[in-house]
Amino acid sequence: MEFLKLLEKIRNPFFDFIFSLITYCGDEIVFMAIAIILFWCVSKKEGYYILTVGFVGTIINQFLKLTFRIPRPWVKDPSFTIVESAREAATGYSFPSGHTQNSVGTFCSIAYAFKQKWLRITCIVFAILVPFSRMYLGVHTPLDVGVSIGIALVLVFALRPIMDKADKNPTVMYIFLGSMLLMAVLFVLYVELYKFPADIDAHNYASGLKNAYTLLGALLGMIIAYPIENKYINFEVKDKWYINIIKVALGLGLVLGIKAGLKPLLNLIFAGHAVANAFRYMLIVIFAVCVYPLLFPVFRKIDNKLCKK
């Protein structure tokens, strides 16, 4: 807490604004967008790599949150203040940091996968700034951030050889996806069946339950979509720059539309239970991996026809 109080003393409106922007780079939406853009436009292998680092890291992160149940800094010390704009996104328990997990896992995966010096430097800078922003804003302690950095880096290096083998041998990918799905199922069972103490914070527990089903749904979607895309679609990622812009703009718009549009319907069907998130994210992954790519040849045909005129 002493380090956070030191940062509290040097806060000012300018840095509050800057680090509030930087911290969004650790949000789920940014992680999803980066992974999907790589998957559609650069390399399916690297897209899967970032997704798997993110999914495994999030399962570990959420398990630790509910197991240790460490409150946020301002709860531990009521005299401590935070940057208020960061409060809404600071859901769940404090340890370890989810934003740090997402950002370090995502940006370090990109830095490891691609050799361009400017890209590596940019990714490393963001992998440092996002964790720092969580402490500057007052929503995480150095321990929260440090443990998440460690977990993310271990996964970045440990999962790379597996993804290299999976790219050459789909059977390895099936086994790996099955292992991740088993982790997600066990985590859901843990959240649903474990006898947590009576004083567990209801809001934090609900956040953990939501994330458990979200991960389960996303991994179910990958289990379904990967073999379909690999065997029957096998789309090409390389396109002209303006076609890639169209692919990304339209595709991300549709993904966000599905994410937001299905939420009220599925919550109604499942009476507000977190299982609704499982179905929503399963459909999002299936759409992104093996439904939307069916339009890519259409984009190319339209471009060829326009170029001939």
C-alpha positions as CSV (number, residue, x, y, z in Angstrom):
1,M,0.0,0.0,0.0
2,E,2.9,2.4,0.6
3,F,3.8,2.4,-3.1
4,L,0.2,3.1,-4.0
5,K,0.0,6.0,-1.6
6,L,3.2,7.4,-3.2
7,L,1.5,7.3,-6.6
8,E,-1.7,8.8,-5.0
9,K,0.4,11.9,-4.0
10,I,1.7,12.5,-7.6
11,R,-1.7,12.1,-9.4
12,N,-2.9,15.0,-11.5
13,P,-5.7,15.4,-14.1
14,F,-3.4,15.0,-17.0
15,F,-1.9,11.7,-15.8
16,D,-5.3,10.5,-14.6
17,F,-6.6,11.0,-18.2
18,I,-3.5,9.3,-19.8
19,F,-3.4,6.3,-17.6
20,S,-7.2,5.9,-17.8
21,L,-6.8,5.5,-21.5
22,I,-3.8,3.2,-21.3
23,T,-5.6,0.9,-18.8
24,Y,-8.3,0.1,-21.4
25,C,-5.6,-1.8,-23.4
26,G,-6.1,-4.5,-20.8
27,D,-9.9,-4.8,-21.3
28,E,-11.5,-7.9,-22.6
29,I,-12.7,-6.0,-25.7
30,V,-9.2,-5.0,-26.7
31,F,-7.9,-8.6,-26.2
32,M,-10.7,-10.0,-28.4
33,A,-10.2,-7.4,-31.1
34,I,-6.5,-7.9,-31.4
35,A,-6.8,-11.7,-31.5
36,I,-9.6,-11.6,-34.1
37,I,-7.7,-9.1,-36.3
38,L,-4.6,-11.3,-36.3
39,F,-6.7,-14.3,-37.0
40,W,-8.6,-12.8,-39.9
41,C,-5.9,-10.7,-41.5
42,V,-2.4,-11.8,-40.4
43,S,-2.0,-15.4,-39.2
44,K,-4.5,-17.9,-37.9
45,K,-1.7,-19.6,-36.0
46,E,-0.9,-16.4,-34.1
47,G,-4.5,-15.6,-33.6
48,Y,-5.0,-19.0,-31.9
49,Y,-1.8,-18.5,-29.9
50,I,-3.0,-15.2,-28.4
51,L,-6.4,-16.6,-27.7
52,T,-5.0,-19.7,-25.9
53,V,-2.6,-17.6,-23.8
54,G,-5.6,-15.4,-22.9
55,F,-8.0,-18.2,-22.1
56,V,-5.6,-20.2,-20.0
57,G,-4.4,-17.1,-18.2
58,T,-7.9,-16.0,-17.4
59,I,-8.9,-19.4,-15.9
60,I,-5.8,-19.3,-13.6
61,N,-6.4,-15.6,-12.8
62,Q,-10.1,-16.1,-11.9
63,F,-9.3,-19.2,-9.9
64,L,-6.8,-17.3,-7.8
65,K,-9.2,-14.4,-7.3
66,L,-11.9,-16.6,-5.8
67,T,-9.5,-18.8,-3.8
68,F,-7.6,-15.9,-2.1
69,R,-10.4,-13.4,-2.1
70,I,-8.2,-10.4,-1.5
71,P,-10.2,-7.1,-1.4
72,R,-9.3,-4.1,-3.5
73,P,-6.9,-1.5,-2.1
74,W,-9.6,1.0,-1.2
75,V,-11.5,-1.7,0.7
76,K,-8.4,-2.7,2.7
77,D,-7.6,0.9,3.5
78,P,-10.7,3.2,3.5
79,S,-8.4,6.3,3.7
80,F,-6.9,5.4,0.3
81,T,-8.5,7.1,-2.8
82,I,-8.6,5.9,-6.4
83,V,-9.1,7.6,-9.7
84,E,-12.9,7.3,-9.9
85,S,-13.1,6.7,-13.6
86,A,-11.4,3.3,-13.0
87,R,-13.9,2.1,-10.3
88,E,-16.5,0.7,-12.7
89,A,-14.1,-1.6,-14.5
90,A,-12.5,-2.8,-11.3
91,T,-14.8,-5.8,-10.7
92,G,-14.0,-8.9,-8.8
93,Y,-11.4,-9.4,-6.2
94,S,-8.0,-7.6,-6.4
95,F,-5.5,-10.5,-6.6
96,P,-4.3,-11.1,-9.2
97,S,-4.9,-8.3,-11.8
98,G,-7.0,-9.3,-14.7
99,H,-6.1,-6.3,-16.8
100,T,-2.4,-7.0,-16.3
101,Q,-3.0,-10.7,-17.2
102,N,-4.7,-9.7,-20.5
103,S,-2.3,-7.0,-21.5
104,V,1.0,-8.7,-20.7
105,G,-0.2,-12.0,-22.2
106,T,-1.5,-10.3,-25.4
107,F,1.3,-7.9,-26.1
108,C,4.2,-10.2,-25.1
109,S,2.6,-12.9,-27.3
110,I,2.7,-10.5,-30.2
111,A,6.3,-9.5,-29.4
112,Y,7.3,-13.1,-29.3
113,A,5.5,-14.1,-32.4
114,F,6.6,-11.3,-34.7
115,K,10.2,-10.1,-35.5
116,Q,9.6,-6.5,-36.4
117,K,11.7,-4.3,-34.0
118,W,9.2,-1.4,-33.9
119,L,6.3,-3.8,-33.1
120,R,8.2,-5.6,-30.4
121,I,9.2,-2.3,-28.8
122,T,5.6,-1.0,-28.9
123,C,4.2,-4.2,-27.4
124,I,6.8,-4.2,-24.6
125,V,6.0,-0.6,-23.8
126,F,2.3,-1.4,-23.5
127,A,3.0,-4.5,-21.5
128,I,4.8,-2.2,-19.0
129,L,2.4,0.7,-19.0
130,V,-0.9,-1.1,-18.6
131,P,0.2,-2.9,-15.3
132,F,1.6,0.4,-14.1
133,S,-1.7,2.2,-14.9
134,R,-3.5,-0.3,-12.6
135,M,-1.4,0.8,-9.7
136,Y,-1.5,4.5,-10.6
137,L,-5.3,4.4,-10.8
138,G,-5.3,2.7,-7.4
139,V,-7.2,-0.4,-8.3
140,H,-4.3,-3.0,-7.8
141,T,-1.3,-3.4,-5.6
142,P,2.2,-4.3,-6.8
143,L,1.6,-7.9,-5.6
144,D,-1.6,-8.2,-7.8
145,V,0.3,-6.8,-10.8
146,G,3.5,-8.8,-10.2
147,V,1.9,-12.2,-10.0
148,S,-0.2,-11.6,-13.1
149,I,2.9,-10.5,-15.0
150,G,4.7,-13.7,-13.9
151,I,1.7,-16.0,-14.9
152,A,1.4,-14.3,-18.3
153,L,5.1,-14.6,-19.2
154,V,5.2,-18.2,-18.2
155,L,2.2,-18.9,-20.5
156,V,3.6,-16.9,-23.4
157,F,6.8,-19.0,-23.4
158,A,5.2,-22.3,-22.3
159,L,2.4,-22.4,-24.8
160,R,4.4,-21.3,-27.9
161,P,6.0,-24.7,-28.6
162,I,2.5,-26.3,-28.2
163,M,1.0,-23.9,-30.8
164,D,4.0,-24.5,-33.2
165,K,3.3,-28.3,-33.0
166,A,-0.5,-27.7,-33.3
167,D,0.0,-25.7,-36.5
168,K,1.7,-28.7,-38.1
169,N,-0.5,-31.4,-36.5
170,P,-4.2,-30.7,-35.8
171,T,-4.3,-33.6,-33.4
172,V,-2.1,-31.6,-31.0
173,M,-4.6,-28.8,-31.3
174,Y,-7.5,-31.0,-30.5
175,I,-5.8,-32.4,-27.4
176,F,-4.8,-28.9,-26.3
177,L,-8.3,-27.5,-26.8
178,G,-9.7,-30.5,-24.9
179,S,-7.3,-29.8,-22.0
180,M,-8.4,-26.2,-21.9
181,L,-12.0,-27.2,-22.0
182,L,-11.5,-29.5,-19.1
183,M,-9.8,-26.7,-17.1
184,A,-12.9,-24.5,-17.8
185,V,-15.3,-27.2,-16.7
186,L,-13.4,-27.8,-13.5
187,F,-13.4,-24.1,-12.8
188,V,-17.2,-23.8,-13.3
189,L,-17.6,-26.8,-11.0
190,Y,-15.4,-25.1,-8.4
191,V,-17.3,-21.9,-8.5
192,E,-20.7,-23.6,-8.4
193,L,-20.0,-26.4,-5.9
194,Y,-17.3,-25.2,-3.6
195,K,-18.5,-24.1,-0.1
196,F,-17.2,-20.6,0.0
197,P,-17.2,-18.8,3.3
198,A,-20.5,-17.1,4.3
199,D,-18.9,-13.7,4.2
200,I,-17.8,-13.9,0.6
201,D,-18.6,-10.7,-1.3
202,A,-21.7,-11.4,-3.4
203,H,-20.7,-9.0,-6.2
204,N,-17.2,-10.5,-6.4
205,Y,-18.6,-14.0,-6.4
206,A,-21.0,-13.1,-9.2
207,S,-18.1,-11.7,-11.2
208,G,-16.2,-15.0,-10.8
209,L,-19.3,-17.0,-11.8
210,K,-19.8,-14.9,-14.9
211,N,-16.2,-15.2,-16.0
212,A,-16.3,-19.0,-15.4
213,Y,-19.2,-19.5,-17.8
214,T,-17.8,-17.0,-20.2
215,L,-14.6,-19.0,-20.5
216,L,-16.5,-22.3,-20.8
217,G,-18.6,-20.9,-23.6
218,A,-15.6,-19.5,-25.5
219,L,-13.7,-22.8,-25.3
220,L,-16.8,-24.8,-26.4
221,G,-16.9,-22.4,-29.3
222,M,-13.3,-23.1,-30.2
223,I,-13.8,-26.9,-29.9
224,I,-16.7,-26.7,-32.3
225,A,-15.3,-24.1,-34.7
226,Y,-11.6,-25.2,-35.0
227,P,-12.2,-28.5,-36.8
228,I,-14.9,-27.0,-39.1
229,E,-12.6,-24.1,-40.1
230,N,-9.5,-26.4,-40.4
231,K,-11.2,-29.1,-42.5
232,Y,-13.9,-27.4,-44.6
233,I,-13.2,-23.6,-44.7
234,N,-9.4,-23.1,-44.3
235,F,-9.7,-19.4,-45.4
236,E,-6.9,-17.3,-46.7
237,V,-5.8,-14.4,-44.4
238,K,-3.7,-12.5,-47.0
239,D,-5.7,-9.7,-48.7
240,K,-5.2,-6.3,-50.1
241,W,-5.0,-3.6,-47.3
242,Y,-8.4,-2.1,-48.1
243,I,-10.1,-5.5,-48.1
244,N,-8.6,-6.2,-44.6
245,I,-10.0,-2.8,-43.4
246,I,-13.4,-3.9,-44.6
247,K,-13.0,-7.3,-43.1
248,V,-12.1,-5.9,-39.7
249,A,-14.6,-3.0,-39.6
250,L,-17.6,-5.1,-40.6
251,G,-16.5,-8.2,-38.7
252,L,-15.8,-6.4,-35.4
253,G,-19.0,-4.5,-35.7
254,L,-20.9,-7.8,-36.2
255,V,-19.1,-9.4,-33.3
256,L,-19.9,-6.5,-31.0
257,G,-23.5,-6.6,-32.2
258,I,-23.8,-10.3,-31.4
259,K,-22.2,-9.7,-28.0
260,A,-24.6,-6.9,-27.1
261,G,-27.7,-8.1,-29.0
262,L,-27.8,-11.6,-27.6
263,K,-27.3,-10.6,-24.0
264,P,-30.9,-9.6,-23.1
265,L,-32.4,-12.5,-25.0
266,L,-30.1,-15.1,-23.4
267,N,-30.5,-13.6,-20.0
268,L,-34.3,-13.9,-20.4
269,I,-34.1,-17.5,-21.6
270,F,-31.8,-18.5,-18.7
271,A,-33.5,-16.3,-16.1
272,G,-30.4,-14.2,-15.6
273,H,-28.1,-17.1,-14.7
274,A,-24.4,-16.8,-15.8
275,V,-24.8,-19.8,-18.1
276,A,-26.2,-17.3,-20.6
277,N,-22.7,-16.0,-21.0
278,A,-21.5,-19.4,-22.0
279,F,-23.9,-19.6,-24.9
280,R,-23.3,-16.0,-25.9
281,Y,-19.5,-16.4,-26.1
282,M,-19.7,-19.8,-27.7
283,L,-21.7,-18.2,-30.5
284,I,-19.3,-15.3,-30.8
285,V,-16.3,-17.6,-31.2
286,I,-18.1,-19.8,-33.7
287,F,-19.1,-16.7,-35.7
288,A,-15.6,-15.3,-35.7
289,V,-13.8,-18.5,-36.5
290,C,-15.9,-20.3,-39.1
291,V,-19.0,-18.2,-40.1
292,Y,-17.8,-14.7,-40.9
293,P,-14.7,-16.0,-42.9
294,L,-17.1,-17.5,-45.4
295,L,-17.6,-13.9,-46.6
296,F,-13.9,-13.3,-47.4
297,P,-14.0,-14.9,-50.9
298,V,-17.1,-12.7,-51.6
299,F,-15.1,-9.6,-50.7
300,R,-12.3,-10.7,-53.1
301,K,-14.8,-11.4,-56.0
302,I,-16.3,-8.0,-55.6
303,D,-12.9,-6.4,-55.6
304,N,-11.9,-8.3,-58.7
305,K,-15.0,-7.2,-60.5
306,L,-14.5,-3.6,-59.6
307,C,-10.8,-3.7,-60.6
308,K,-11.8,-5.0,-64.1
309,K,-14.2,-2.1,-64.8
